[in-house]
Amino acid sequence: MLFRKLLTLLLFLTVSIAFAQKNTVLDTPTSRHYLSFQWFGLTFHPGGGSVFMRDNYPLRLDTKAYWVLNIGASVSYDYALSKRFFIRTEGAYFMDCAWQKSACLHVGLHFTPLKWGKHSINGGLGPMFLVRGDWGKFERYRRGDDFFGDRVKNGWQYRFFPIGGEFEYLYQLNPRWQFQYSVIPGYPAVITSKIGARMRF
């Protein structure tokens, strides 16, 4: 099962490169490779945190856990295919709302539709694989929730999203560095944000 999911990620990457490689005109010949480092992050629950679990959210910022801090980091590598398209491979490790170890892997084709001055906005789609420590250890947790369902193996809950999304705001600090703010829209369950820097090399 895990092998099939990783194979899907690799297949998506290969097809995306083949599709977008037609236009490879770049601003400069050295601008193909980018590395990002970001910190988690403020998380928003549109309907509030789970009624049964919100008391187990140690870093919630309000009583109904609409806002929760997550602690962790992500690293991503971008390969520019053209002025507007790039492939992103990303990995993250963080503590979730219930302070359980969590991780995700994402590969996606990203597009930059808006650029003005030093500002730019991009978005991307692609497969995402998410795991977290099994919340079944909590007495009030109801197995089979809307987000992970009954997907549990060896003490981990997991879910594979064939299409996961990410939106991003970038501000050019200098020719090499950009300020980076990202949003991962897991609506209607959760919307997570990250902040950091992106480096061209």
DRENZASE-535029 format. One line per field, with one value per atom (N, C-alpha, C): atom name; x, y, z; residue in one letter. Coordinates in Angstrom, 2 decimals. Layout:
% DRENZASE-535029
atom c(CA;...)
u c(X;...)
v c(Y;...)
w c(Z;...)
res c(A;...)
% end
This chain:
% DRENZASE-535029
atom c(N;CA;C;N;CA;C;N;CA;C;N;CA;C;N;CA;C;N;CA;C;N;CA;C;N;CA;C;N;CA;C;N;CA;C;N;CA;C;N;CA;C;N;CA;C;N;CA;C;N;CA;C;N;CA;C;N;CA;C;N;CA;C;N;CA;C;N;CA;C;N;CA;C;N;CA;C;N;CA;C;N;CA;C;N;CA;C;N;CA;C;N;CA;C;N;CA;C;N;CA;C;N;CA;C;N;CA;C;N;CA;C;N;CA;C;N;CA;C;N;CA;C;N;CA;C;N;CA;C;N;CA;C;N;CA;C;N;CA;C;N;CA;C;N;CA;C;N;CA;C;N;CA;C;N;CA;C;N;CA;C;N;CA;C;N;CA;C;N;CA;C;N;CA;C;N;CA;C;N;CA;C;N;CA;C;N;CA;C;N;CA;C;N;CA;C;N;CA;C;N;CA;C;N;CA;C;N;CA;C;N;CA;C;N;CA;C;N;CA;C;N;CA;C;N;CA;C;N;CA;C;N;CA;C;N;CA;C;N;CA;C;N;CA;C;N;CA;C;N;CA;C;N;CA;C;N;CA;C;N;CA;C;N;CA;C;N;CA;C;N;CA;C;N;CA;C;N;CA;C;N;CA;C;N;CA;C;N;CA;C;N;CA;C;N;CA;C;N;CA;C;N;CA;C;N;CA;C;N;CA;C;N;CA;C;N;CA;C;N;CA;C;N;CA;C;N;CA;C;N;CA;C;N;CA;C;N;CA;C;N;CA;C;N;CA;C;N;CA;C;N;CA;C;N;CA;C;N;CA;C;N;CA;C;N;CA;C;N;CA;C;N;CA;C;N;CA;C;N;CA;C;N;CA;C;N;CA;C;N;CA;C;N;CA;C;N;CA;C;N;CA;C;N;CA;C;N;CA;C;N;CA;C;N;CA;C;N;CA;C;N;CA;C;N;CA;C;N;CA;C;N;CA;C;N;CA;C;N;CA;C;N;CA;C;N;CA;C;N;CA;C;N;CA;C;N;CA;C;N;CA;C;N;CA;C;N;CA;C;N;CA;C;N;CA;C;N;CA;C;N;CA;C;N;CA;C;N;CA;C;N;CA;C;N;CA;C;N;CA;C;N;CA;C;N;CA;C;N;CA;C;N;CA;C;N;CA;C;N;CA;C;N;CA;C;N;CA;C;N;CA;C;N;CA;C;N;CA;C;N;CA;C;N;CA;C;N;CA;C;N;CA;C;N;CA;C;N;CA;C;N;CA;C;N;CA;C;N;CA;C;N;CA;C;N;CA;C;N;CA;C;N;CA;C;N;CA;C;N;CA;C;N;CA;C;N;CA;C;N;CA;C;N;CA;C;N;CA;C;N;CA;C;N;CA;C;N;CA;C;N;CA;C;N;CA;C;N;CA;C;N;CA;C;N;CA;C;N;CA;C;N;CA;C;N;CA;C;N;CA;C;N;CA;C;N;CA;C;N;CA;C;N;CA;C;N;CA;C;N;CA;C;N;CA;C;N;CA;C;N;CA;C;N;CA;C;N;CA;C;N;CA;C;N;CA;C;N;CA;C;N;CA;C)
u c(0.83;0.00;0.87;1.84;2.73;3.54;3.99;4.76;3.94;2.65;1.78;1.62;1.53;1.38;2.64;3.80;5.05;5.23;4.82;4.90;4.01;2.83;1.94;2.59;3.27;3.97;5.03;5.82;6.87;6.30;5.20;4.56;4.04;3.43;2.93;4.07;5.19;6.35;6.85;6.95;7.45;6.53;5.22;4.26;4.27;4.36;4.36;5.56;6.72;7.93;7.79;7.29;7.13;6.14;5.08;4.05;4.55;5.30;5.69;7.05;7.80;9.15;9.16;8.00;7.94;8.43;8.18;8.59;9.65;10.90;11.99;12.76;12.12;12.78;12.74;13.89;13.98;14.53;14.34;14.87;16.39;17.01;18.46;18.79;19.96;20.30;20.58;20.69;21.01;19.80;18.60;17.43;16.55;17.09;16.26;16.06;17.01;16.98;16.69;15.72;15.33;15.18;15.55;15.41;14.69;13.67;12.88;12.97;13.02;12.96;11.84;10.87;9.73;9.38;8.80;8.34;6.82;6.26;4.83;4.70;3.61;2.61;1.32;0.53;-0.79;-1.79;-2.63;-3.64;-5.02;-5.91;-7.28;-8.24;-9.16;-10.24;-11.50;-12.00;-13.17;-14.39;-14.59;-15.74;-15.37;-14.16;-13.67;-13.06;-12.25;-11.64;-12.68;-12.32;-13.23;-13.74;-15.05;-15.66;-15.07;-14.74;-14.23;-12.73;-12.03;-10.57;-9.97;-10.74;-10.14;-9.45;-9.90;-9.23;-7.83;-7.54;-6.22;-5.31;-5.71;-4.90;-4.12;-2.90;-2.17;-1.85;-1.77;-1.41;-2.58;-3.81;-4.96;-4.97;-5.44;-5.43;-6.79;-7.82;-9.15;-9.84;-10.92;-11.55;-12.13;-12.56;-13.13;-12.11;-10.85;-9.75;-9.95;-10.50;-10.50;-9.06;-8.24;-6.84;-5.93;-4.96;-4.03;-2.64;-1.64;-0.26;0.25;0.93;1.64;3.13;3.94;5.38;6.03;6.87;7.55;8.21;8.70;9.42;9.21;9.41;9.35;10.52;10.91;11.96;11.42;11.61;11.14;12.20;12.19;13.09;12.23;12.49;11.76;12.70;12.19;12.93;12.11;12.64;11.92;11.91;10.71;10.55;10.46;9.98;9.84;9.70;9.37;9.18;8.00;7.03;5.80;5.58;6.22;5.97;7.19;6.94;8.02;7.47;8.34;8.01;8.51;7.65;8.04;7.99;9.06;9.10;9.29;8.42;8.40;8.21;8.94;8.76;8.61;7.80;7.58;7.48;7.91;7.78;7.30;6.25;5.68;4.87;4.54;3.65;2.26;1.26;-0.07;-0.83;-2.11;-2.92;-2.96;-2.94;-2.97;-1.56;-0.56;0.85;1.32;0.91;1.35;2.31;3.32;4.27;3.56;3.85;3.19;4.21;3.91;4.79;3.98;4.49;3.83;4.87;4.51;5.33;4.45;4.95;4.15;5.03;4.47;5.09;4.03;4.36;3.33;3.86;3.00;3.28;2.71;3.57;3.17;3.23;2.36;2.20;2.18;2.87;2.92;2.12;0.83;-0.01;0.15;0.62;0.68;2.08;2.61;3.88;3.76;4.12;4.15;5.25;6.23;7.38;8.10;8.27;8.95;7.99;6.72;5.70;5.30;4.96;4.42;3.56;2.62;1.74;1.77;1.89;1.82;0.92;0.54;-0.27;0.11;-0.16;0.21;-0.71;-0.71;-1.50;-0.63;-0.90;-0.18;-0.46;-0.02;-0.27;0.37;-0.29;0.23;-0.05;0.95;0.82;1.04;0.08;0.09;-0.02;0.82;0.74;0.79;0.21;0.29;0.20;0.69;0.54;-0.93;-1.26;-2.66;-3.35;-4.41;-5.19;-6.03;-6.02;-6.78;-6.35;-5.17;-4.70;-5.51;-6.25;-7.06;-8.43;-8.86;-10.09;-11.32;-11.40;-12.60;-12.54;-11.43;-11.31;-12.22;-12.94;-13.86;-13.22;-12.94;-12.34;-13.25;-12.65;-13.44;-13.85;-13.01;-13.34;-13.38;-13.91;-14.10;-12.80;-11.70;-10.45;-9.59;-9.33;-8.48;-9.29;-10.53;-11.33;-10.73;-10.70;-10.16;-8.77;-8.07;-6.75;-5.71;-5.38;-4.41;-3.50;-2.18;-1.24;-0.03;0.29;1.47;1.56;0.42;0.41;0.36;0.14;0.07;-1.24;-1.82;-2.93;-2.35;-2.96;-2.39;-3.51;-3.17;-4.10;-3.32;-3.72;-3.12;-4.14;-3.72;-4.57;-4.04;-4.78;-4.31;-4.03;-4.84;-4.64;-4.64;-3.48;-3.34;-2.92;-3.32;-3.03;-2.20;-1.60;-0.82;-0.80;-0.96;-0.88;0.22;0.83;2.03;2.19;2.65;3.03;4.54;5.20;6.65;7.00;8.01;8.51;10.01;10.47;11.88;12.71;13.55;14.41;15.66;16.22;17.38;17.42;18.37;18.35;18.34;18.76;18.86;17.78;17.32;16.43;15.04;14.04;12.65;12.04;11.24;10.38;9.24;8.81;7.84;6.77;5.51;4.37;3.45;3.19;2.41;1.17;0.14;-1.12;-1.48;-1.78;-2.21;-3.69;-4.58;-6.01;-6.65;-6.67;-7.34;-8.81;-9.46;-10.85;-11.77;-12.80;-13.31;-12.73;-11.78;-11.29;-10.26;-9.27;-8.15;-7.45;-6.96;-6.16;-4.88;-3.74;-2.45;-1.57;-0.75;0.15;1.59;2.52;3.96;4.63;5.76;6.49;7.98;8.69;10.11;10.77;11.74;12.52;12.80;12.95;13.23;14.52;15.42;16.74;16.96;17.45;17.85;19.33;19.65;21.05;21.43)
v c(-1.20;0.00;1.26;1.33;2.50;2.61;1.46;1.47;2.05;1.67;2.19;3.70;4.22;5.65;6.40;5.88;6.52;6.44;5.34;5.19;6.22;6.48;7.50;8.87;9.19;10.47;10.61;9.56;9.60;9.71;9.01;9.07;10.47;11.09;12.45;13.41;13.26;14.11;13.97;12.74;12.48;13.09;12.88;13.42;14.94;15.54;17.00;17.61;17.00;17.51;17.41;16.28;16.10;17.11;17.41;18.35;19.79;20.19;21.60;21.92;20.92;21.15;21.85;21.99;22.62;24.06;24.75;26.16;26.28;26.41;26.44;27.74;28.83;30.13;30.74;31.02;31.53;32.95;33.63;34.98;34.97;34.01;33.87;32.39;32.03;30.61;29.95;30.73;30.14;30.07;30.31;30.41;29.16;28.02;26.81;26.18;26.33;25.58;26.50;26.06;26.81;25.87;26.34;25.57;26.43;25.87;26.60;25.94;26.78;26.33;27.11;26.40;27.07;26.46;27.30;26.86;26.82;25.76;25.75;26.59;27.24;27.60;27.70;28.62;28.84;28.00;27.25;26.40;26.91;26.90;27.35;26.20;25.94;24.98;25.76;25.73;26.55;26.33;25.11;24.84;24.71;25.10;24.88;23.50;23.29;21.97;20.93;19.66;18.57;18.73;18.63;18.76;17.73;16.57;15.48;15.58;16.40;16.42;17.76;18.85;20.18;20.36;19.63;19.72;19.12;18.33;17.72;18.52;19.75;20.61;21.57;21.25;22.06;23.48;23.73;25.06;25.76;25.44;26.14;27.58;28.50;29.92;30.44;29.58;29.96;28.70;28.86;27.72;26.69;27.13;26.20;25.73;26.13;25.68;26.02;27.19;27.66;27.88;28.42;28.72;27.89;27.21;26.35;26.54;26.58;26.63;25.21;25.01;23.76;24.08;23.17;23.37;22.36;22.84;21.93;22.69;21.95;22.58;21.80;22.49;21.83;22.27;21.41;21.71;21.35;22.25;21.95;22.33;21.58;21.84;22.13;23.26;23.64;23.61;23.07;23.07;23.84;24.99;25.85;25.25;25.10;24.61;25.75;26.90;28.09;29.29;30.44;31.62;31.46;30.65;30.54;29.19;28.14;26.80;26.24;25.51;24.78;23.54;22.57;21.34;21.47;21.14;21.19;19.80;19.46;18.27;18.75;18.31;18.88;17.80;17.95;17.09;17.93;17.47;18.23;17.29;17.80;17.07;18.07;17.74;18.70;17.98;18.73;18.25;18.79;17.92;18.36;19.00;19.25;19.97;19.24;17.92;17.13;16.76;17.44;17.25;15.83;15.33;14.03;14.22;13.37;13.46;13.25;14.12;14.07;14.38;13.90;14.17;14.13;14.81;14.74;14.84;14.31;14.35;14.81;15.77;16.34;16.53;16.21;16.51;17.20;18.35;19.04;19.94;20.22;21.19;22.53;23.55;24.86;25.89;26.88;27.92;29.29;30.26;31.62;32.54;32.76;33.59;35.09;35.49;36.92;37.33;38.36;38.97;40.47;41.22;42.67;43.20;43.85;44.34;43.19;43.31;42.29;41.22;41.35;40.44;39.39;38.21;37.17;36.21;35.60;34.60;33.37;32.20;30.96;29.95;28.95;27.86;26.58;25.46;24.20;23.07;22.02;20.82;19.60;18.57;17.32;16.38;15.14;14.15;14.54;14.14;14.40;13.18;12.78;11.66;12.20;11.96;12.53;11.42;11.49;10.53;11.29;10.69;11.26;10.13;10.38;9.41;9.14;7.90;7.48;8.19;8.92;9.60;8.62;7.35;6.35;6.23;6.76;6.73;7.66;8.61;9.53;8.93;8.99;8.32;8.79;10.09;10.63;10.66;10.24;10.25;9.21;9.62;8.71;8.18;6.90;6.28;6.44;6.65;6.82;8.26;9.21;10.62;10.94;12.12;12.48;12.66;12.93;13.25;12.01;11.21;10.03;8.74;8.75;7.53;6.44;5.23;4.08;3.68;4.60;4.28;4.31;3.15;3.04;1.85;2.06;0.96;1.21;0.22;0.27;1.55;1.97;3.14;4.47;4.44;5.67;5.74;6.93;7.18;7.79;7.46;7.94;8.24;9.07;9.33;9.81;9.32;9.73;10.57;11.78;12.67;12.69;12.18;12.22;13.65;14.59;16.00;16.82;17.36;18.26;19.62;20.68;22.02;22.85;23.90;24.84;26.19;27.25;28.62;29.36;30.32;30.93;32.39;33.19;34.57;34.70;35.35;35.54;37.02;37.45;38.82;38.75;39.35;39.31;40.22;39.64;40.41;40.91;40.07;40.41;39.42;39.49;38.57;37.09;36.75;35.34;34.87;35.73;35.32;35.92;35.12;35.57;35.24;36.15;35.83;34.97;33.98;33.00;32.74;32.88;32.55;31.61;30.44;29.41;29.03;28.64;28.17;26.84;25.85;24.54;24.41;24.47;24.51;23.13;22.57;21.28;21.49;22.45;22.79;21.60;21.33;22.14;21.76;20.83;20.36;21.31;21.70;22.46;23.26;24.44;25.28;25.63;25.22;25.36;26.36;27.08;28.05;27.82;28.31;28.20;29.50;29.79;31.01;30.70;31.32;31.04;31.80;31.16;31.82;30.85;31.39;30.61;31.15;30.24;30.62;30.07;30.92;30.47;30.07;28.93;28.52;27.89)
w c(0.00;0.00;0.00;0.90;0.96;-0.32;-0.86;-2.09;-3.24;-3.31;-4.35;-4.25;-3.04;-2.83;-3.27;-2.90;-3.30;-4.82;-5.41;-6.86;-7.56;-6.98;-7.54;-7.50;-6.38;-6.27;-7.36;-7.57;-8.58;-9.99;-10.23;-11.55;-11.83;-10.81;-10.96;-11.28;-10.59;-10.82;-12.26;-12.74;-14.09;-15.15;-14.99;-15.96;-15.94;-14.75;-14.63;-15.33;-15.14;-15.80;-17.31;-17.78;-19.22;-19.80;-19.05;-19.51;-19.56;-18.52;-18.40;-19.01;-19.42;-19.92;-21.28;-21.92;-23.24;-23.21;-22.09;-21.99;-20.92;-21.32;-20.35;-20.37;-20.83;-20.85;-19.45;-18.87;-17.51;-17.50;-16.38;-16.23;-16.29;-15.63;-15.64;-15.70;-16.21;-16.33;-14.98;-13.91;-12.61;-11.69;-12.22;-11.35;-11.32;-11.70;-11.73;-10.35;-9.45;-8.18;-7.00;-6.17;-4.98;-3.80;-2.63;-1.40;-0.37;0.26;1.24;2.61;3.65;5.04;5.72;6.28;6.90;8.25;9.11;10.42;10.44;11.05;11.39;12.66;12.98;12.04;12.84;12.40;12.96;12.18;12.91;12.30;12.66;11.67;11.88;11.60;12.55;12.35;12.03;10.80;10.42;11.31;11.79;12.66;14.12;14.46;15.82;15.93;16.96;17.16;17.53;17.38;17.73;19.16;19.32;20.65;21.60;21.09;21.93;22.18;21.38;21.48;21.88;21.80;21.97;23.33;24.35;25.65;25.62;24.59;24.44;23.50;23.15;22.32;23.24;23.59;24.58;24.13;22.82;22.34;21.65;22.06;21.50;22.02;21.18;21.52;21.95;21.88;22.35;22.85;23.60;24.26;23.29;22.11;21.14;20.10;20.28;19.43;17.95;17.70;16.31;15.85;16.75;16.44;17.34;16.72;17.45;16.86;17.73;17.25;17.02;15.91;15.65;15.61;16.12;16.14;15.21;14.30;13.40;12.27;11.28;10.18;8.89;7.78;6.48;5.62;4.71;3.75;2.37;1.41;0.06;-0.97;-2.04;-3.17;-4.39;-5.05;-6.25;-7.45;-8.53;-9.79;-10.82;-11.27;-12.20;-13.60;-14.14;-15.51;-16.50;-16.03;-16.86;-15.93;-16.47;-15.63;-14.69;-15.07;-14.30;-13.62;-14.12;-13.61;-12.88;-11.79;-11.14;-10.45;-10.27;-9.55;-8.12;-7.16;-5.75;-5.12;-4.41;-3.58;-2.15;-1.25;0.09;1.16;2.25;3.41;4.66;5.60;6.83;8.03;9.16;10.43;11.47;12.20;13.14;14.22;15.25;16.30;15.99;15.94;15.53;16.69;16.47;17.47;18.81;18.79;20.02;20.48;19.94;20.29;20.00;18.83;18.36;17.18;17.09;15.99;14.66;13.71;12.40;11.31;10.10;8.97;7.69;6.67;5.36;4.25;3.10;1.90;0.76;-0.02;-1.11;-2.34;-3.50;-4.79;-5.63;-6.22;-6.97;-8.07;-9.02;-10.07;-9.60;-9.51;-9.01;-10.12;-9.99;-11.01;-10.34;-10.93;-10.40;-11.30;-10.99;-11.87;-11.65;-10.45;-10.13;-9.70;-10.36;-9.99;-10.14;-9.12;-9.23;-8.32;-8.94;-8.20;-7.51;-6.20;-5.42;-4.89;-5.22;-4.69;-5.72;-5.24;-6.13;-5.32;-6.03;-5.43;-6.31;-5.69;-6.47;-5.77;-6.52;-6.00;-6.68;-6.03;-6.63;-6.21;-7.03;-6.77;-6.98;-6.20;-6.36;-5.22;-5.33;-4.29;-2.96;-1.86;-0.52;0.36;1.12;2.06;3.46;4.36;5.71;6.75;7.78;8.90;10.22;11.25;12.59;13.60;14.82;15.90;16.15;16.38;16.51;17.67;17.36;18.40;19.22;18.85;19.59;21.04;21.39;22.78;23.68;23.06;23.84;24.11;25.34;25.76;24.99;24.71;24.09;22.56;22.01;20.55;19.93;18.90;18.22;16.95;16.96;15.79;14.57;13.42;12.21;12.00;12.39;12.18;10.69;10.37;8.96;8.20;8.91;8.23;7.96;9.00;8.83;8.70;9.13;9.07;9.94;9.42;10.16;9.66;9.03;8.49;9.61;10.15;11.25;10.98;11.20;11.05;11.94;12.78;13.65;14.48;15.03;15.91;15.19;13.86;13.07;12.31;12.26;11.36;10.08;8.96;7.70;6.70;5.75;4.65;3.43;2.29;1.02;0.26;-0.13;-0.92;-2.35;-3.31;-4.71;-5.18;-4.68;-5.02;-3.73;-3.39;-2.25;-2.77;-2.07;-2.55;-1.60;-2.13;-1.33;-2.05;-1.28;-1.80;-1.07;-1.75;-1.19;-1.61;-0.66;-0.92;-0.76;-1.72;-1.67;-1.82;-1.06;-1.18;-1.40;-2.49;-2.87;-1.97;-1.13;-0.23;-0.94;-1.79;-2.61;-3.77;-4.67;-5.83;-5.46;-4.26;-3.90;-2.92;-2.02;-0.94;-1.08;-0.66;-0.63;0.73;1.26;2.40;1.88;2.68;2.19;3.25;2.85;3.72;2.96;3.52;2.81;3.59;2.85;3.44;2.80;3.65;3.18;3.52;2.51;2.77;2.87;4.07;4.27;4.63;3.96;4.26;3.96;4.77;5.89;7.25;7.29;8.58;9.20;8.40;8.96;7.88;8.25;7.35;8.09;7.56;8.24;7.51;8.26;7.65;8.10;7.27;7.55;7.16;7.78;7.47;7.42;6.48;6.37;5.24;4.60;3.56;2.42;1.23;0.02;-0.59;-0.92;-1.41;-2.81;-3.72;-5.04;-5.00;-5.61;-5.62;-6.95)
res c(M;M;M;L;L;L;F;F;F;R;R;R;K;K;K;L;L;L;L;L;L;T;T;T;L;L;L;L;L;L;L;L;L;F;F;F;L;L;L;T;T;T;V;V;V;S;S;S;I;I;I;A;A;A;F;F;F;A;A;A;Q;Q;Q;K;K;K;N;N;N;T;T;T;V;V;V;L;L;L;D;D;D;T;T;T;P;P;P;T;T;T;S;S;S;R;R;R;H;H;H;Y;Y;Y;L;L;L;S;S;S;F;F;F;Q;Q;Q;W;W;W;F;F;F;G;G;G;L;L;L;T;T;T;F;F;F;H;H;H;P;P;P;G;G;G;G;G;G;G;G;G;S;S;S;V;V;V;F;F;F;M;M;M;R;R;R;D;D;D;N;N;N;Y;Y;Y;P;P;P;L;L;L;R;R;R;L;L;L;D;D;D;T;T;T;K;K;K;A;A;A;Y;Y;Y;W;W;W;V;V;V;L;L;L;N;N;N;I;I;I;G;G;G;A;A;A;S;S;S;V;V;V;S;S;S;Y;Y;Y;D;D;D;Y;Y;Y;A;A;A;L;L;L;S;S;S;K;K;K;R;R;R;F;F;F;F;F;F;I;I;I;R;R;R;T;T;T;E;E;E;G;G;G;A;A;A;Y;Y;Y;F;F;F;M;M;M;D;D;D;C;C;C;A;A;A;W;W;W;Q;Q;Q;K;K;K;S;S;S;A;A;A;C;C;C;L;L;L;H;H;H;V;V;V;G;G;G;L;L;L;H;H;H;F;F;F;T;T;T;P;P;P;L;L;L;K;K;K;W;W;W;G;G;G;K;K;K;H;H;H;S;S;S;I;I;I;N;N;N;G;G;G;G;G;G;L;L;L;G;G;G;P;P;P;M;M;M;F;F;F;L;L;L;V;V;V;R;R;R;G;G;G;D;D;D;W;W;W;G;G;G;K;K;K;F;F;F;E;E;E;R;R;R;Y;Y;Y;R;R;R;R;R;R;G;G;G;D;D;D;D;D;D;F;F;F;F;F;F;G;G;G;D;D;D;R;R;R;V;V;V;K;K;K;N;N;N;G;G;G;W;W;W;Q;Q;Q;Y;Y;Y;R;R;R;F;F;F;F;F;F;P;P;P;I;I;I;G;G;G;G;G;G;E;E;E;F;F;F;E;E;E;Y;Y;Y;L;L;L;Y;Y;Y;Q;Q;Q;L;L;L;N;N;N;P;P;P;R;R;R;W;W;W;Q;Q;Q;F;F;F;Q;Q;Q;Y;Y;Y;S;S;S;V;V;V;I;I;I;P;P;P;G;G;G;Y;Y;Y;P;P;P;A;A;A;V;V;V;I;I;I;T;T;T;S;S;S;K;K;K;I;I;I;G;G;G;A;A;A;R;R;R;M;M;M;R;R;R;F;F;F)
% end
